[in-house]
Amino acid sequence: MVGSTEASPAPNAGPSQPPAEIKKDGAPDAKPGSTEQIEKADAQMTDVAPQKPQQPPEPNAQPSKTPEAGSAPSTMKIDDVRSTAKAQRIAAHSHVKGLGLNPTGTAMQMGGGLVGQEQAREAAGIVVELIKTKKMAGRALLLAGGMGTGKTALALAIAQELGSKIPFCPMVGSEVYSSEVKKTEVLMENFRRAIGLRIKESKEVFEGEVIELTPEETENPLGGYGKTISQVVIGLKAGRGTKQLKLDPSIYESLQKERVCIGDVIYIEANSGAVKRVGRSDVYATEFDLEAEEYVPLPKGDVHKKKEVVQDVTLHDLDVANARPQGGRDIISMLNQMGKPKKTEITEKLRAEINKIVSGYIDQGVAELVPGVLFIDEVHMLDLECFAFLNRALESNLAPIVIFATNRGMTEVSGTDMRAPHGIPVDLLDRCLIIRTHPYSMEDIAVIIQIRAKVEDIILKDDNVVAALVEVAARTSLRYATQLLTPASILSSVKGQDHLTAADVKEADGLFYDAKASARILIESASKYIS
């Protein structure tokens, strides 16, 4: 579809390409809790996630453009997958930046936003290395400990250590219960979300700045006075020269859809004829004083080149895209699609076909399987049917690393009268490596409270404020003490203060009840409530 006035390019020498029709939608003597130790923790957190200082914007810098929503075509290809990750607000575990291990794998007293739990963090560090070296696929890890001992924070620290290239899919045990989809189907969907596929393609492209765009018209072969586009002559300029191309009329339609004009930087795939507008050439950056346009530099090298494209997707993305109904545009088909439930099950036959194609990609060296992590919190909520499914799924070839978390001891398996450790059947428990978390000491609680206050931009006046919050945590729980930070800061701001005092903490504690105090009131006033 793409012709050139110069010699035709050499055929592809890379591995066979995947078919385009596959769719997818401190110092050692520092006292724990002291200001010195907190400053050391900040430095360690900075080492985990360094941030460059913000530079003042250039005079001609333009805001980056975001892709318009709803512009994806009905038939999606692997190229069209976009990440659904969004910027996270300040949440319960926003301070967690990693496991806080030194290069030898030993846990520091405070690091990565985590405090204490050294043995558990060192064990988690070994698990991270096993995952990165792909030696733990199809195995399970159980985080067991009491309430508020940092099980979820440990799992999220593992995700931070793995990075964004390895899929991490969190879920809660109660998510499997739905009136529309089977429990095992929900588990299978999350299994597939936690399995990544890294596709490497070698594409021949024509890339450069448009310096000429001339459509050539001919008489309409069907008669009449109208004319049709017979071909399009386009000139592209790159760092090492220019090239003039003759394009098929269908590619001209793609150019019009992308709103390509002279001065834009584009690339055209030689095999499929797909056109992508990269942005406006930075030569035109001073053309207007204010313009919502993205300027890009002139492409380096020749106009005709080979590009290595790496795309990270999940198996669930492929499942959903290929399961999307492709009905006709008549009114009956549209009504049938509207009448279907929003959440539908993906058949095993479709998954088997996708697995077969994925295996072919892997054998050809075009794709690489990336086993990720499936984190199931409150795993004791699952029933016997789900546990049986997990036993089988962990033995499959395409299985991620599964991390369970529970705060239960000896309890009944959900839906049965059978008692088991942690509410998990013994046959599944035998497959797990178990990491225990222990209650925090008062010194650790003081450090955690100061870290949370720093994350939430709350200034603590002195050590008396920390002592007051630690006293609340000892009487109630760590979670309740950290939750009092924001209400107490609001009370402080109402008084015109820019810092938190012990009196503010006491006032906020008097306005709210913790779980233990509420339960005590219910017992004392049982006759006043319906039971």
N, C-alpha and C positions, 0 to 999 in steps of 0.2 A: 504493500500500500504506500510505502514511502520510497520515492525515487530521488536520485541525486544526479547532478550534472557531472560529478566526478566519478571515479571508478567505484563500482559497487563494493560494499564492505565485505570482509571475509566472513564466512559462516561462523556461528557460535562454536567456540572451542571448549566451553565449560560443560558441566554436567547437565544432563537432560533437565528441561524446565518442568516445573509442576504445571498441570493443565490450568488454564485461566478460568475454567468453569467451576472449579471447586470454590464454593461460596462460604461465607461466614459473617455472619454479622459481628594529800597533804603531807605535811611533814609527819614523820613517824610519831612524834611526841604530841601531836595535836589532839586536844580533847574532843571526843565525839560530840557533835552538835555545836562546836564552837564556830566563830566567824571564820577563823583560819581554815578550818576543814571545809566549810562551805565554799570559800573562794577556790580551794584546791579542786573541789568537785566541779565548779564551773569551768575551770581550765581543762579538766578531763573531758567534760561534756563537749567543750569546744574542739578537743582533739578528735572526738568521735564524729562530730558533724561540723567541720569547719565552714565558716561563712566568710565570704569576701566582703570587705567594707564597701559600702555603697558609694559609687562615684557620681559626681554631679552630671546630669544629662547634657549631652552635646546640644548646641544651639539648634541644629537641624535634625535632631533625632525625632523619629516619628513613633507613635504607639504601635505596638504589634497588632496585627489583625487576627481575629479569631474566626475559625470557620463557621459559616452560617449553619444553624440547626435545621435539620430536615432536608438538607441538600443531597443526602446519600441516595444513589439510584436504587431501584427496586431489586436488581440483581447485584448483590454485593460480592466483592472479591476479597482475597486475603489482604490486598493492599489497602483496603478501606477501613481496616480495624483501627479504632482509636481507644486509648485508655479511658476508663471510666473513673479513675481516681480523682478525687477532689481535694482541695485544700481543707485541712482539718481544723476545726475550732479548738479552743482550749478545753480539753476533756480530762477524764480521770487519769489517763496515762500519757498526757501530752509531754511530760517531762522525761519519758523513757526514750533514750537515744541508742541504747545498746546494752550488752551484758557487763561492761566495765571490767574487761580482762586485760592484763598486761601481755606483752608479746609471748611470754612463756605459758600462757593459759591460766595463770593464777589470778583469782578474783581479788580486786582491790576492795578495801573496806567501803569505799564510796566511789562510784564511777558509772558513767553512762546513764545517770539518773536513778540508778538502783543503789540501795543501801543494805548492808548485811546479806544474809542468805548466801554466803560465800561458797559453800559446798554445792548448793543447787545451781548457782551460776557457773561454776567450773564444769559441772556435769552437762549443763546446757551448751557450754562452749565446745565440748567434745561432740555433742550431737550436731552442732552447726558445721563442724569440720567433716563429719560423716556425710551430711547432706551436700556440702559443696563438692566433695569427691565422689558423689553418687554411689555411696556404699550403704545407704540406709533406706533405699526405696522399698516400699512394701512392709515396713516395720512400723511399730507404734510406740509412743512415749506417753507415759501417764504422769501428770503433775498432781500430786496428792498433798493436801494440807488443809488446815482450818480456814475459817473465814478471815479475810483481810491479811493473808500471809504472802500475797504477791504472786499468785499463780498466773493470773492473766497478764500481769506486768512482765513476768518471765517469758511467756509465750510471745508477747509483742516485742520484747528485746531480741528474741531469736529471729523474728521477722526483720527487725532493723539490721541485725548482723548479716542476714542473707542478702539484703539489698532488694532493689526493685526488679531485677532481672529474673528472680525466682518467684513463682507464684505463691501467694500466701492467702488462703481462703478461710476466714473465721466464720463460725456458726455456733448456735446454741442448740442444745439437745431438743428443746421444745419446738424448733423450727420444722421438724419432720412431720408434725401432725397437721394435716390439711384435709379439707373436705373435697378438694379437687384432684389432688395428686397422691399417689401411694407414698408411704414412708420411705420405702427402698428407692423410689425414683428421686426423691429429694436428696437422699444420701448420694446416689449416683451422680446427680447433677453437680453437687459440691465436690465429689471426687474428680470429675472431669474439669472443673474450674481450677483445681489444684495441680493439674498436669499441663505444663507448658510445652510449646513446640516452637523452636527457633528455626525459621526457614531462611536459607541463604540462596539467593538467586543472582545470576550473572546476566544482566540485561544490556543489550545494545541500544544506546540512546543518542539522539541528536539534541545537544544542549547549547544554548547561547541566547544572546540578546537579539530580538527581532529588529532587523534593519530594513526589511522589505516584506510586504504582504500584498500580493496582487492576485486576485481571483480572475481567471480567464473564462469568459462566457462564450457559448456557442448557441446556435439556433436550437430551439426545442424540437427533438426528433418526433414528437407527437403532433407537431403542427402548432398553429396559433402564433400570436405575436410575442409571447414570453420567451425568455432565454434561460438557459440552465448553466450551472457552473461545471465546466469540463475538467478543470484542474486548478490548483492553487500554487503559485510560485512564492516561496518564502525564503528570505535570506537571514541566516543566523551568524552571529559574530561571537567568537570566544577569544581566549587569551592568545591562541596560536593561529589565528586566521579566521576566515569566513567561509561559508559554504551556502550554495543556493540549492534548494530542494524543490522538487515537483511533487505535490501531495494529491492524494485522491480526494474527490469532493466530500466524501464522508468525514475526512479529517478536518475539512473546512468547517463543518457543522460543530465539531468538537472545539475548534478555535473560537467560534462564535459563542458557544456556551461558556467558555472560560473568559470571554470578553478580552481576548488578546488583541493588543494594538502595538504599533511600532514603539520600541523602547522597553517592552516587557521582556523579562527573562523567563524562558519556557524550556521544557524538555519534551521530546516526542519519542515514545518507545518504537523501535524499529519493527518489532515482531507484531505487536497488536495495534499500533497506530494511536495509542492512548496519549492524550495531550494533558500536561499539567503546567499551569501558570505558577511559577515560583514567586514572582514579585516584580516590582519595577526596578530597572537598572539604577544604581546609585549615581549615575551620571546626571540623572534628572532630579536629584535630591534638592537642589536649590531652585527648581522651577517655580514652586509656590512657597509662600510664607507659611501656610498651614494646610496640611493635607493628610487625611487618614489613609495613608498608603505605606506599605512595607517595602523598603528599598533593600536590594541585595546586590552584592558585588558581581562583576562580570565573571562568568565561569572560567576556570583555568583550563589549560590544555586545549585539545582539538575540539571541534564541534561534534564530531563522531567519536564516541568513546564507549567503553564498557564500564558499567557501574555494578558494584557489589551491593546488593540490597539485603539487609537483614531485618526480618519481621518477627516479633514475639507475639504469639497468640496462645490461646488455650484450646483444649479439645472441646470444651463446652461452647466456645464461640463458633467453632465449626459446626457443632450439632445444631445450635439454634438457627444459624443462617441457612443450613440445608433443610431444616424442618419447617421453615417458613412457607406457608401455602402460596403457591404460584398460580392462583386461579385466573380466569379470564376477566375482562373488563366489563362484561355484561352485567345487568342489574341482578340477575339470579346469583351469579358467583359472588358479587359484592355483598349481597344479603346473607349468603351462606357463611362468608368469612366474618361478618359482623355478629352473627348468631353464635359463633363458636366461643367457648370459654377463653378468658384471657390467658390462662396458664394451661398448657397442654403437655402431655407426656411425649417424650421422644422415644421412638421404638428401638428395640434392640437390633433390629435389622439395619436401621440407619446407622447406628453406632458401629455395628460390625463393618459396614461398608467404609465408613470414615477411618476406622482402625486399619483396614486393609490398605487404603490409599496412603495413610500416614506411614505405615510400615514400608511401603514402596518408596516413599520419599527418603526414609532413613537408610534403606539399603542402597539407594542411589547416591547417598552423601549430600542430598539437597537439604535435608532437615535434620535437626538434632532434638532428641527428647529431653525435656528439662523437668524432672520430678520435683514438684513443689511441696507445700505443707498445707494440710487440712487440719485446722484447729477446732475441736469440738469442745466447747465449754459446757459445764453441767451435764457431763456424759451420763450420769445416773438417770437422767430423764428418758433415755432411750429404753425401748422394751426388748423382749427376747427376739422378736423378728428382726429388729435392726441389728442386734449383736450378731445374729447368725449371718446376716448379710455382710457385716464388716469382716467376719472371719473369712468368708469366701473372697471378698473384694481385695483383702490384703494379700492374697495369694496370686492375684492376676498379674500379667506382665506389665500392664499399664496401671500402676498403683503409686500414689504419692506417699509421702511420710505423714502419718496421722499422729497428732498430739491431742491427748485427752486431758481434761482437767475436772476435778471433782473435790468437794469438801465433805463428802459423806464417809462414814466409817463402815461398820458392819450393818448392812441394811438390806431390805428386800429388793430384788430385781423388779423393775417397774412392770406391772401387769401380772406378776406371779406372787406366790407365797414363799419363794425360794430366797433364802438369805445368802449374801455373798459379800466379800470385801469390796467396799466402795460402790456396791450396787452393780457390779460388773461380773458376768459369768466367769468362772475360773478358767475355762478354755481360752477365752479372749484375753484375760488378765495375764495368762502365761506367755502371751506374745509380746507383752509390753516391758519396756525398760521404765522403771518407776523412779521419779525424782521427788523427794519430800521437801516441803517448805515448812519452816518453823515460825512460831510467833516472834514478833520483833521485840527487842529490848527497849527500855525507856530512852536510852541514848540514840538508838536507831530511829525511834519515833520522832525525837526532837529534830534530827537531821532531815527526815522526810517532810516534816511540817515546814521547815525553812525552805526546802527545795520547792514545795508546792506554792508557798507564798511568793517566791521569786518568779515562778512561771506565770502566776496570776497577777503580777505587778502590784503586790501588796507589801507595804513597808512595815516591818515589825519594829516597834519603838526600842525594845530592849529584851534582855533575856527573861524578864518577868512575863512577857507575852507568850514566849515559847513554853515557859514552865506552866502557865495557865492552860495552854492547849494540850500539853502532855498530860496534865492532871485530868482533863476531860477525856482524853484517849484512854487513860488507864481505867477510868470509871465506866466508860461506854465502849467505844471502839475507835480504831484509827480512822476508819472511813467517816464516822460522825465528826471527829475533830477536824479533818480536812474540809468537810462540807461546811463547817462553821466559819471558815475563813472569809468567804464572800459576803454572807449576811453581816458578819462583824465589821467588815470593811465599809459596807453601806452605812451602817450605824455610825461609824467613825466619820465618814464624809458628810453626813447630815449635821454633825457637830462642828463642821468646818476644819477637821483635822486631816492631815495628809499621811498619817501613820496609824497603825493599829496599837491599841493599848489593852492591858489586861482587863480593864473595866468594860471595854467593848465586847471582849470574849465572854465575860460573865453575863452581860446583858443579853447577848445573842443566845447563850445557852439557856437563859431563863425563858426565852420566847418559844423555843422548840423542845421537843421531846425526842429522846433516842429510843431505840427499840426496847431496851430493858426497862426504862422508865414507863413507857407506854404499856408494856405487858404487866408491870406491877400495878398500875392503876386499874387495868381490866380485872385483875384478880381481886383487888380490894373492893371494887365497885361492880362485881359481877351481877348483882341483882338489878342494876340500872340499865343493863344492856340485854338485847335479845340474843339468846343462845340456843 
